[in-house]
Amino acid sequence: AVTPPHPTIRVRPLTCTETRRGDQQVVHSLGDGAVHVSAARHDATFGFSAVFDAGSSQEAVFEGSGMRQLVELAIDGFSCTVFAFGQTGSGKTYTLMGPLAQTVPRVQLPVLLQSQGRLVSGGERWAEDAARLGQGCWGVMQSILPPAGSQRRRTSAHALNRHSSRSHALLTVHIRTRSRAVSAHLLLGRAGGPGLGAGVSGCPSKQGTLCFVDLAGSERVKETGSTGELSVEANSINRSLLALGHCISLLANPRGKRTHIPYRDSKLTRLLARSLGGSGITLMVACISPSSHCLSETLSTLHYASRARRVTTRP
């Protein structure tokens, strides 16, 4: 049996704006997976499998959070998911698809290097409207697909972030292991679709997936100052995150052997159903701000991640 990785925490640095404003740093890593939140009326310590402070590199997060383990499990035929959760501007997109030391290319490269006798395909789509972002052949080093999708991702400015993502993003890599060694092939579009490796012989013996989920910001609408269409978008995002949180709560504390998990309450939870409650292995990276100005949202994210710790799956 494989033990699924527990949620990990990543604390971003204070921004220049927060420093000029005089915000206090209220989040501190205590080591051994403990993070402490200390403010005027709040004093709490949370325990996780790992906590990465502001000085942690992308490489350290990739190695220490369990992402590399997920790559290996996906190659072995498991369904694996890593998703980043937190308020806008907390470092979710950078953690998964940062412009310099991107985590996704770090994953793509070992997958392709280890793919002797394997077929690899990639596709990307946004969650709540499930719009197709486009299809294309993946470059190993250039990492063509994630930037192409990110450029089409809707962003809007509000009080907390001038470039806030207004949608959830999903990036899925499908890996099929064949019974005898062949060269790695890159397919176009979905697994099984037409592509360079469509004519390769041999029946697949294993099929795994590696899914990256970049969730939209979890902040309260009143904190963003959004109105009109932006307010409608924010409410839609929060409804999908609420549905995800509800599913996580029921999975963590089932009310009986036949507890119904309402995956169909949201397109987001429908897409993540297999990862959360089926045979999948899921890793959450909760991204938080150390600023006193973001205390409420930080505590909300930490409580959310604490509930996710109690979710177990059976790969």
Rosetta blueprint (number, residue, H / E / L):
1 A L
2 V L
3 T L
4 P L
5 P L
6 H L
7 P L
8 T E
9 I E
10 R E
11 V E
12 R L
13 P L
14 L L
15 T L
16 C H
17 T H
18 E H
19 T H
20 R H
21 R H
22 G L
23 D L
24 Q L
25 Q E
26 V L
27 V E
28 H E
29 S E
30 L E
31 G E
32 D L
33 G L
34 A E
35 V E
36 H E
37 V E
38 S E
39 A E
40 A L
41 R L
42 H E
43 D E
44 A E
45 T E
46 F E
47 G E
48 F L
49 S L
50 A E
51 V E
52 F E
53 D L
54 A L
55 G L
56 S L
57 S L
58 Q H
59 E H
60 A H
61 V H
62 F H
63 E H
64 G H
65 S L
66 G L
67 M H
68 R H
69 Q H
70 L H
71 V H
72 E H
73 L H
74 A H
75 I H
76 D L
77 G L
78 F L
79 S E
80 C E
81 T E
82 V E
83 F E
84 A E
85 F E
86 G L
87 Q L
88 T L
89 G L
90 S L
91 G L
92 K H
93 T H
94 Y H
95 T H
96 L H
97 M H
98 G L
99 P L
100 L L
101 A L
102 Q L
103 T H
104 V H
105 P H
106 R H
107 V H
108 Q H
109 L H
110 P H
111 V H
112 L H
113 L H
114 Q L
115 S L
116 Q L
117 G L
118 R E
119 L E
120 V E
121 S E
122 G E
123 G E
124 E E
125 R E
126 W E
127 A L
128 E L
129 D L
130 A L
131 A L
132 R E
133 L L
134 G L
135 Q L
136 G L
137 C L
138 W L
139 G L
140 V L
141 M L
142 Q L
143 S L
144 I L
145 L H
146 P H
147 P H
148 A H
149 G H
150 S H
151 Q H
152 R L
153 R L
154 R L
155 T E
156 S E
157 A E
158 H E
159 A L
160 L L
161 N E
162 R E
163 H E
164 S E
165 S E
166 R L
167 S L
168 H L
169 A E
170 L E
171 L E
172 T E
173 V E
174 H E
175 I E
176 R E
177 T E
178 R E
179 S L
180 R L
181 A L
182 V L
183 S L
184 A L
185 H E
186 L E
187 L E
188 L L
189 G L
190 R L
191 A L
192 G L
193 G L
194 P L
195 G E
196 L L
197 G L
198 A L
199 G L
200 V L
201 S L
202 G L
203 C L
204 P E
205 S E
206 K E
207 Q E
208 G E
209 T E
210 L E
211 C E
212 F E
213 V E
214 D E
215 L L
216 A L
217 G L
218 S L
219 E L
220 R L
221 V H
222 K H
223 E H
224 T H
225 G L
226 S L
227 T L
228 G H
229 E H
230 L H
231 S H
232 V H
233 E H
234 A H
235 N H
236 S H
237 I H
238 N H
239 R H
240 S H
241 L H
242 L H
243 A H
244 L H
245 G H
246 H H
247 C H
248 I H
249 S H
250 L H
251 L H
252 A H
253 N L
254 P L
255 R L
256 G L
257 K L
258 R L
259 T L
260 H L
261 I L
262 P L
263 Y H
264 R H
265 D H
266 S L
267 K H
268 L H
269 T H
270 R H
271 L H
272 L H
273 A H
274 R H
275 S H
276 L H
277 G H
278 G L
279 S L
280 G L
281 I E
282 T E
283 L E
284 M E
285 V E
286 A E
287 C E
288 I E
289 S L
290 P L
291 S E
292 S H
293 H H
294 C H
295 L H
296 S H
297 E H
298 T H
299 L H
300 S H
301 T H
302 L H
303 H H
304 Y H
305 A H
306 S H
307 R H
308 A H
309 R H
310 R L
311 V L
312 T L
313 T L
314 R L
315 P L
